[in-house]
Amino acid sequence: MTRLVAFFVRNKVWTNVMMFSVFGFGLIALSQMRYSFFPEIKPSLLTIQVVFPGASPEEVEEGVVVKIEEEIDGISGIERVTSVSRENLGSVTIEITKNANMEKVLSDVRNAVDRIGSFPIGIEKPVIFEQQFRTRSLSVVLYGAADLYNLKHIADNLREDLIATPEISQVSIAGLPNLEFSIEVSESDLRKYRLTFDEIAGAVASANINLSGGKLETAAEEILIRAYGRRYLAEELQNVPVRGNPDGTVIYLKEVARVVEQWEDVPNKIHYNGRPAVVLNIDQTEQEDILAIADRAKGIVARFNDRGESVQARILDDRTIPLRQRIGLLVKNGLFGLLLVIITLGFFLNLRLSYWVSVGIPFSFAGMFLVANLSGITINVMSLFGMILVVGILVDDAIVVAENIYVHFERGKSAVRAAIDGAREMTAPVFTSVATTILAFTPFFFLDGTFGRFIWQMALVVISALFFSLVESFLILPAHLAHSRGLHPHQQDSRLRKRIEGAIAFLTHRLYAPSLRRALRHKWVTVVMPVALVMVTVGLVGGGFIGLTFFPFLDGDTLPINVTLVPGRQEAATDSVLARIERVAVRVGDEMS
């Protein structure tokens, strides 16, 4: 280690090459890193969804969910199975073990579900799929003086505008039931025309399709034959022929039935400030940037509101707000750290030396960004937590090394010799101190479960930053101090600097030194006092005066109100309760504002 330090001290060109290389590649890595709210971890989950129209949650559980759980029980690679039974829908979520082959487990589960032959009549085909990485970026709510048809039209257009951008690819609409065509046939019409209900249903099904009729090839061109019969509006179904009679007359659907376009009869609704609303949920995929998504979406929403239409758009559940707050906290802490290092070391030593010590913060972060980018992690709440945590301890080793080099220089050694001897003398204690911190974060790489799958990113950020802080302290800092004016004799100090040195000497020799002597003479008192404080702390924890929680209890930004009514109550009763809660919430909001 001494030879390596001496090489860089005597060859400052290589020192600058290393420093600027790390800075350059670190900035390139930072520009290539993407932002996300949570770490981008591929989910190890399979989902089975079965639609059972008209069934109650109990019927879905007994007829669908329980049978699926019994059939997949014992499949290799499955760690946990959870299920949810609700009206018209059953969902089974399968968590895969850590080292299992996802494709094999998916195939085994699909074969197991296909073997079930006792599903109730009327269920739709089970849908089995592997969950992909999706995380919510933000939501946009559309509300105003408009019915659901207009809201759907506006929401579809806004969704197309969002998806047309290169930053956004996943937008789903919530709050809109599905549109359906209702064909209502009276019994008298069936008897009048001697039709059956199945005959009408078959005529509609056979006419409402698109068919391919092959192709015709000529010497000049190729002609594709297609029959486009699918209808997308209720009025287009009016002229569907139901039957052709032998006398040449044709019975059309409009003569025997009433075709109505209507919303699916589901009780799900969304209101915003007392008005019907539709929510567009914008998600982030694995290759997208959450900040870019939010900026683009906010720009589109601002342009939409500038049109002055009766329907307005508002941003809801913006996940980038806490992310930007953490980025701002990191930048603020980094700037404050640089400022405090420069001021404090400038006061006790000199400004030039404090400047070279403070270089350790951006150097360590540049190296950390390089390692993080090569590891494939993003800038998210976990990695930012590690950055905020480590920014306060990065220059500790550099301060110790610089101060010791300064001490050797004050003893009369040359700048080069002082840099080599001062850094060599601090090798063991500084390495021990930093290695202790690195070892404390190493176990995070071996944690299992969902929490352990992304907490390692915080540990990687801390460890890589500490490693590059060591590189800066022992290879770059000594060379810069040896070849700059960071080290200079006290004879060159200004009058103000000499007064500061006198004040520091007074504090050191008149106040601190006598206290240190008393502590050394009464060593048992010095040892017993911290032990007693530790015992008092243990007693406070054991007595319940200091509580223990996994996460702190913090006030949230939203106040959810959950209302449960007796199963079977009418939709109007639920709407009445919710409307009363909304009125109270609005009144309380007006009073508080």
C-alpha positions in Angstrom: 0.0 0.0 0.0 2.9 2.4 0.8 4.4 1.9 -2.7 1.0 2.6 -4.3 0.6 5.8 -2.3 4.1 6.9 -3.1 3.6 6.2 -6.8 0.6 8.4 -7.1 2.2 11.1 -4.9 5.3 11.3 -7.1 3.3 10.9 -10.4 0.5 13.5 -10.1 -0.4 13.0 -13.8 -1.7 9.6 -13.1 -3.6 11.0 -10.1 -5.4 13.5 -12.4 -6.0 10.8 -15.0 -7.7 8.6 -12.4 -9.7 11.5 -10.9 -11.0 12.9 -14.2 -11.7 9.4 -15.6 -13.9 8.6 -12.6 -15.6 12.0 -12.9 -16.2 11.6 -16.6 -17.4 8.0 -16.6 -19.5 8.7 -13.5 -21.3 11.6 -15.2 -21.9 9.4 -18.3 -23.3 6.7 -16.1 -25.5 9.2 -14.3 -26.9 10.5 -17.6 -27.8 6.9 -18.6 -29.5 5.9 -15.3 -33.3 5.9 -15.2 -35.6 7.0 -12.4 -38.2 4.8 -10.8 -40.2 4.9 -7.6 -39.4 1.4 -6.5 -36.5 -0.8 -7.6 -37.2 -2.5 -10.9 -37.5 -6.1 -9.7 -39.1 -8.7 -12.0 -42.1 -10.1 -10.0 -41.9 -13.8 -9.3 -45.7 -14.2 -9.4 -48.3 -16.1 -11.5 -51.9 -15.1 -11.6 -55.0 -17.1 -12.5 -58.1 -15.2 -13.2 -61.5 -16.8 -13.8 -64.6 -14.8 -14.7 -67.9 -16.3 -13.4 -70.7 -14.0 -14.5 -73.6 -13.7 -12.1 -71.9 -15.6 -9.3 -71.6 -14.5 -5.7 -68.2 -14.5 -3.9 -69.2 -17.7 -2.0 -70.1 -19.4 -5.4 -66.8 -18.2 -6.9 -64.8 -19.6 -4.0 -66.5 -23.0 -3.8 -66.9 -23.6 -7.6 -63.6 -22.1 -8.9 -61.0 -21.0 -6.4 -61.0 -24.0 -4.1 -60.7 -26.4 -7.0 -57.8 -24.5 -8.5 -56.0 -24.4 -5.1 -56.5 -28.2 -4.7 -55.2 -29.0 -8.2 -52.0 -26.9 -8.0 -51.2 -28.1 -4.6 -47.9 -30.0 -4.7 -46.5 -28.4 -7.8 -42.7 -28.0 -7.5 -41.5 -24.4 -7.3 -44.5 -22.9 -5.6 -43.8 -21.1 -2.3 -47.2 -19.5 -1.5 -50.7 -19.3 -2.9 -53.2 -16.5 -2.1 -56.7 -16.1 -3.5 -59.4 -13.5 -3.7 -63.1 -14.3 -4.4 -65.4 -11.5 -5.4 -68.6 -11.1 -7.3 -68.2 -12.4 -10.8 -64.5 -13.0 -10.5 -62.0 -15.3 -8.8 -58.2 -14.6 -8.7 -55.4 -16.9 -7.5 -51.9 -15.5 -7.1 -48.9 -17.9 -7.0 -45.6 -16.9 -5.6 -42.6 -18.7 -7.0 -39.6 -19.9 -5.0 -36.3 -18.0 -5.3 -34.5 -20.3 -7.7 -37.5 -21.9 -9.5 -37.8 -21.9 -13.3 -40.7 -19.5 -14.1 -41.5 -21.1 -17.5 -41.7 -24.6 -16.1 -43.9 -23.6 -13.2 -46.1 -21.6 -15.5 -46.5 -24.7 -17.8 -47.2 -27.0 -14.8 -49.9 -24.6 -13.5 -51.5 -24.3 -16.9 -51.7 -28.0 -17.3 -53.1 -28.5 -13.8 -55.9 -25.9 -14.4 -56.7 -27.5 -17.8 -57.2 -30.9 -16.0 -60.0 -29.5 -13.9 -63.3 -30.8 -15.5 -65.7 -29.9 -12.7 -65.9 -26.2 -13.1 -69.4 -24.8 -13.0 -71.3 -24.2 -16.2 -71.1 -20.6 -17.3 -67.5 -19.7 -16.4 -65.2 -18.2 -18.9 -61.9 -19.8 -19.8 -59.3 -19.3 -17.1 -56.6 -16.8 -17.9 -53.1 -17.6 -16.6 -50.2 -15.2 -17.0 -46.9 -14.1 -15.5 -47.0 -10.8 -13.8 -44.7 -8.2 -15.4 -43.0 -5.2 -13.8 -45.4 -2.4 -13.6 -45.4 0.5 -11.1 -47.8 3.5 -10.9 -46.3 6.8 -12.1 -49.4 9.0 -11.6 -53.1 9.2 -12.3 -55.1 11.7 -14.2 -58.8 12.3 -13.2 -61.3 13.7 -15.8 -64.4 15.3 -14.3 -66.9 17.9 -15.2 -70.4 18.5 -16.6 -70.6 15.5 -18.9 -72.2 12.1 -19.0 -70.3 8.8 -19.2 -70.5 8.7 -23.0 -68.8 12.1 -23.3 -66.3 11.2 -20.6 -65.4 8.0 -22.4 -64.9 9.8 -25.6 -62.7 12.4 -24.0 -60.8 9.8 -21.9 -60.1 7.7 -25.1 -58.8 10.8 -26.9 -56.6 11.8 -23.9 -55.3 8.2 -23.6 -54.3 8.2 -27.3 -52.5 11.5 -26.8 -50.6 10.0 -23.8 -49.7 6.8 -25.6 -48.5 8.6 -28.7 -45.6 10.0 -26.7 -42.3 8.0 -26.7 -42.1 8.2 -22.8 -45.5 6.6 -22.1 -46.7 3.2 -23.1 -49.1 2.0 -20.4 -52.4 3.9 -19.8 -55.5 2.2 -18.4 -58.9 3.8 -17.8 -60.8 3.1 -14.6 -64.3 4.1 -13.7 -65.9 3.3 -17.0 -68.1 0.1 -17.2 -67.9 -1.8 -20.5 -70.3 -0.9 -23.3 -72.6 -3.7 -24.4 -75.4 -4.2 -26.9 -78.7 -5.4 -25.4 -81.0 -7.3 -27.9 -84.5 -7.4 -26.4 -87.0 -9.8 -28.0 -90.6 -10.1 -26.9 -92.3 -13.4 -26.7 -95.2 -12.1 -28.9 -92.7 -11.3 -31.8 -91.1 -14.7 -31.5 -94.5 -16.4 -31.9 -95.5 -14.0 -34.7 -92.5 -14.8 -36.8 -92.1 -18.3 -35.6 -88.6 -17.7 -34.4 -86.6 -19.0 -31.5 -84.2 -17.1 -29.2 -81.3 -19.3 -30.3 -82.1 -18.6 -33.9 -81.8 -14.9 -33.4 -78.6 -15.3 -31.3 -77.1 -17.5 -34.0 -78.0 -15.0 -36.8 -76.4 -12.1 -34.9 -73.3 -14.2 -34.1 -72.8 -15.4 -37.7 -73.4 -11.9 -39.2 -71.3 -9.9 -36.8 -67.8 -11.2 -37.8 -65.0 -10.5 -40.2 -64.1 -13.3 -42.7 -61.1 -14.0 -44.9 -61.9 -15.4 -48.3 -58.4 -16.1 -49.5 -56.8 -14.3 -52.4 -56.7 -14.0 -56.2 -53.4 -13.7 -57.9 -53.1 -12.0 -61.3 -50.2 -11.2 -63.5 -50.3 -7.6 -62.3 -51.4 -7.8 -58.7 -52.6 -9.9 -55.8 -56.2 -9.4 -54.6 -57.2 -10.2 -51.0 -60.8 -11.2 -50.4 -62.3 -10.1 -47.2 -65.8 -9.8 -45.8 -66.1 -7.2 -43.1 -69.3 -7.7 -41.2 -68.5 -6.8 -37.6 -70.6 -4.0 -36.2 -69.4 -1.5 -33.6 -72.6 0.5 -33.1 -76.1 -0.6 -32.0 -77.8 1.0 -34.9 -75.6 -1.0 -37.3 -77.1 -4.2 -36.0 -80.7 -3.2 -36.9 -80.3 -4.6 -40.5 -78.9 -7.9 -39.6 -81.0 -10.6 -41.5 -82.4 -13.2 -39.1 -84.2 -15.4 -41.6 -84.9 -15.5 -45.4 -88.3 -16.9 -46.2 -89.1 -19.1 -49.3 -91.2 -16.3 -50.8 -88.2 -14.0 -50.9 -89.0 -11.9 -47.9 -86.3 -11.3 -45.3 -86.9 -10.8 -41.5 -84.5 -8.2 -40.1 -83.4 -7.9 -36.5 -85.1 -4.5 -36.2 -88.5 -6.1 -36.9 -88.3 -8.7 -34.1 -86.1 -7.1 -31.5 -85.0 -3.8 -29.9 -81.2 -3.2 -30.0 -80.0 -0.9 -27.2 -76.4 0.3 -26.6 -75.9 0.6 -22.8 -73.4 0.4 -20.1 -72.6 -2.9 -18.3 -74.7 -3.2 -15.2 -71.9 -2.9 -12.6 -72.0 -0.8 -9.4 -68.4 0.5 -9.7 -68.3 4.3 -9.9 -65.8 7.1 -9.5 -66.7 10.6 -8.4 -64.4 13.6 -8.0 -65.6 16.6 -6.0 -69.1 15.3 -6.3 -69.1 14.8 -10.1 -68.8 11.7 -12.2 -65.2 11.1 -13.1 -62.9 8.8 -15.1 -59.4 8.0 -14.0 -56.5 7.4 -16.4 -53.7 5.3 -14.6 -50.3 5.8 -16.1 -47.8 3.0 -15.3 -44.1 2.7 -15.8 -42.6 -0.4 -17.4 -39.1 -1.7 -16.9 -37.5 0.4 -19.6 -39.2 3.7 -18.9 -38.3 6.7 -16.8 -40.8 7.8 -14.2 -39.7 11.4 -14.2 -39.9 11.6 -18.0 -43.4 10.0 -17.8 -44.6 12.5 -15.2 -43.2 15.6 -17.0 -44.8 14.5 -20.3 -48.1 13.7 -18.8 -48.3 17.0 -16.9 -47.5 18.9 -20.1 -50.4 17.1 -21.9 -52.8 17.7 -19.0 -51.8 21.4 -18.9 -52.6 21.7 -22.7 -55.8 19.9 -22.2 -57.0 22.3 -19.5 -55.9 25.3 -21.5 -58.7 24.4 -24.0 -61.3 25.7 -21.6 -63.6 22.8 -22.0 -66.3 21.8 -19.4 -64.3 18.7 -18.5 -61.1 19.3 -16.6 -58.1 17.1 -15.8 -56.3 16.9 -12.5 -53.2 15.0 -11.5 -53.7 12.4 -8.7 -51.3 10.1 -6.8 -48.2 11.6 -8.3 -45.4 9.1 -7.2 -42.7 11.5 -8.5 -43.4 14.0 -5.6 -41.7 11.9 -2.9 -39.0 10.9 -5.4 -38.2 14.5 -6.2 -38.2 15.4 -2.5 -35.6 12.7 -1.8 -33.5 14.0 -4.7 -33.8 17.5 -3.4 -32.8 16.3 0.1 -29.8 14.5 -1.3 -28.6 17.6 -3.2 -29.2 19.8 -0.2 -27.3 17.5 2.2 -24.5 17.2 -0.3 -24.1 20.9 -0.7 -24.3 21.5 3.1 -21.7 18.7 3.6 -19.3 20.4 1.1 -19.9 23.7 2.8 -19.4 22.4 6.3 -16.2 20.6 5.4 -14.7 23.6 3.7 -15.6 25.9 6.6 -14.6 23.6 9.4 -11.3 22.4 7.9 -10.7 25.9 6.7 -11.0 27.2 10.2 -8.8 24.5 11.8 -6.3 24.0 9.0 -6.7 26.1 5.7 -9.1 26.6 2.9 -7.0 24.9 0.2 -6.6 21.8 2.2 -10.4 21.7 3.0 -11.1 22.1 -0.7 -9.2 19.0 -1.7 -10.9 17.1 1.1 -14.3 18.1 0.0 -13.5 16.8 -3.5 -14.0 13.3 -2.0 -17.8 13.8 -1.9 -18.4 14.3 -5.7 -15.6 11.8 -6.5 -17.2 9.1 -4.4 -20.6 9.8 -5.9 -19.2 9.6 -9.4 -17.7 6.2 -8.7 -20.9 5.1 -7.1 -23.0 6.1 -10.1 -20.6 4.1 -12.3 -21.0 0.9 -10.2 -24.7 1.4 -9.9 -25.2 1.8 -13.7 -23.1 -1.3 -14.4 -25.3 -3.2 -11.8 -28.5 -2.2 -13.6 -30.2 -0.4 -10.7 -32.2 2.8 -11.1 -32.4 6.0 -9.0 -35.3 5.1 -6.7 -36.4 5.6 -3.2 -34.1 2.8 -1.9 -30.9 3.8 -3.7 -31.6 7.5 -2.8 -31.9 6.4 0.8 -28.5 4.9 0.6 -27.1 8.0 -1.0 -28.6 10.2 1.7 -27.2 7.9 4.4 -23.7 7.8 3.0 -23.2 11.4 2.1 -22.6 12.3 5.8 -19.8 9.8 6.3 -17.9 10.0 3.0 -15.2 12.6 3.9 -14.5 11.2 7.4 -11.6 9.1 6.2 -10.3 12.0 4.0 -10.4 14.4 7.0 -8.3 12.0 9.1 -5.8 11.4 6.4 -5.5 15.1 5.5 -5.1 16.2 9.1 -2.4 13.6 9.7 -0.5 14.7 6.5 -0.7 18.3 7.8 0.8 17.1 11.2 3.7 15.5 9.4 4.3 18.6 7.4 4.3 20.8 10.6 7.1 18.5 11.9 9.4 19.8 9.2 9.0 17.2 6.5 8.7 18.1 2.8 5.3 18.1 1.3 5.9 14.9 -0.7 7.3 13.1 2.3 4.6 14.3 4.6 1.9 13.1 2.2 3.5 9.6 1.9 4.1 9.2 5.6 0.8 10.7 6.7 -1.2 8.5 4.4 0.8 5.4 5.3 0.3 6.0 9.0 -3.5 6.2 8.6 -3.9 3.1 6.4 -4.7 0.6 9.2 -7.1 2.7 11.3 -9.0 4.2 8.3 -9.3 0.8 6.5 -10.5 -0.7 9.7 -13.1 2.0 10.2 -14.5 1.9 6.7 -14.4 -1.9 6.6 -16.5 -2.0 9.7 -19.2 0.1 8.0 -19.0 -2.0 4.8 -19.4 -5.2 6.8 -22.5 -3.8 8.5 -24.2 -3.4 5.1 -23.0 -6.7 3.6 -25.8 -8.9 5.1 -28.4 -6.9 3.1 -27.2 -8.8 0.0 -28.3 -12.1 1.5 -31.9 -11.3 2.6 -34.8 -13.2 1.1 -38.3 -12.2 0.4 -39.7 -9.2 -1.3 -38.0 -6.7 1.0 -34.6 -8.4 0.5 -34.9 -8.4 -3.3 -34.5 -4.6 -3.4 -32.8 -3.6 -0.1 -29.5 -4.8 -1.5 -29.5 -1.7 -3.8 -29.2 0.6 -0.8 -26.3 -1.5 0.5 -24.6 -1.5 -2.9 -24.8 2.3 -3.1 -23.3 2.7 0.4 -20.5 0.2 -0.1 -19.4 1.5 -3.5 -19.4 5.1 -2.3 -17.3 4.1 0.7 -14.9 2.2 -1.5 -14.3 5.2 -3.8 -13.9 7.5 -0.8 -11.0 5.2 0.3 -9.5 5.5 -3.2 -9.8 9.3 -3.0 -8.3 9.5 0.5 -5.2 7.4 -0.1 -4.4 7.8 -3.8 -5.7 11.2 -4.9 -5.8 13.4 -1.8 -2.2 12.9 -0.8 -0.9 13.7 -4.3 -3.0 16.9 -4.4 -1.8 18.1 -1.0 1.8 17.3 -1.9 1.7 19.4 -5.1 -0.5 22.3 -4.1 -0.5 25.1 -1.6 -2.6 23.1 0.7 0.5 22.6 2.8 2.5 25.7 3.6 4.7 26.9 6.6 3.0 28.8 9.4 5.4 31.7 8.7 3.3 32.5 5.7 0.0 32.7 7.7 -1.8 36.0 7.7 -2.5 37.9 10.9 -6.0 36.6 11.1 -4.9 33.1 10.6 -2.4 33.4 13.5 -5.2 34.6 15.8 -7.3 31.6 14.8 -4.4 29.3 15.6 -4.0 30.9 19.0 -7.6 30.4 19.8 -7.4 26.7 18.7 -4.3 26.3 20.9 -6.1 27.8 23.9 -9.1 25.4 23.4 -6.8 22.4 23.0 -4.2 23.0 25.8 -6.3 24.9 28.3 -9.7 23.3 28.1 -9.5 19.9 26.4 -6.1 18.7 27.7 -7.0 19.1 31.4 -10.3 17.3 30.9 -8.5 14.4 29.1 -6.0 14.1 32.0 -8.8 13.8 34.6 -10.6 11.2 32.5 -7.4 9.1 32.2 -6.7 9.4 35.9 -10.2 8.3 36.8 -10.6 5.6 34.2 -13.2 3.6 36.1 -15.5 6.6 36.2 -15.0 7.1 32.5 -15.9 3.5 31.8 -18.8 3.2 34.2 -20.7 6.3 33.0 -21.4 5.1 29.4 -22.2 1.6 30.8 -24.7 3.1 33.2 -26.3 5.1 30.4 -26.6 2.0 28.3 -28.3 0.2 31.2 -30.7 3.1 31.7 -31.6 2.9 28.0 -32.2 -0.8 28.1 -34.4 -0.3 31.2 -36.5 2.4 29.4 -37.0 0.0 26.4 -37.9 -2.9 28.7 -40.3 -0.8 30.7 -42.2 0.3 27.6 -41.1 4.0 27.9 -39.3 3.7 24.5 -41.4 1.7 22.0 -40.1 -0.5 19.2 -41.6 -0.5 15.7 -40.4 -1.9 12.3 -41.4 1.4 10.6 -42.3 4.7 12.2 -45.9 5.8 12.3 -46.2 8.9 10.1 -49.2 10.8 9.0 -50.2 10.2 5.4 -51.4 12.6 2.7 -54.8 10.9 2.3 -57.6 10.0 4.6 -59.4 6.8 3.4 -63.0 6.1 4.6 -64.1 2.5 4.2 -67.9 1.8 4.5 -69.2 -1.8 4.6 -72.9 -2.4 4.1 -74.9 -5.6 4.5 -74.5 -7.8 1.4 -77.5 -7.5 -0.9 -78.2 -3.8 -0.2 -79.3 -1.8 -3.3 -76.9 0.5 -5.1 -79.0 3.5 -4.2 -78.4 2.9 -0.5 -74.6 2.8 -1.0 -74.8 6.0 -3.1 -76.7 7.7 -0.3 -74.2 6.9 2.3 -71.3 8.0 0.1 -73.0 11.2 -0.8 -73.5 12.0 2.9 -69.8 11.3 3.6 -68.8 13.6 0.7 -70.9 16.4 2.0 -69.3 16.2 5.5 -65.8 16.0 4.0 -66.5 19.1 1.9 -67.8 21.0 4.9 -64.8 20.0 7.1 -62.4 21.0 4.3 -64.1 24.4 4.0 -63.8 24.9 7.7 -60.2 24.0 7.9 -59.2 26.1 4.9 
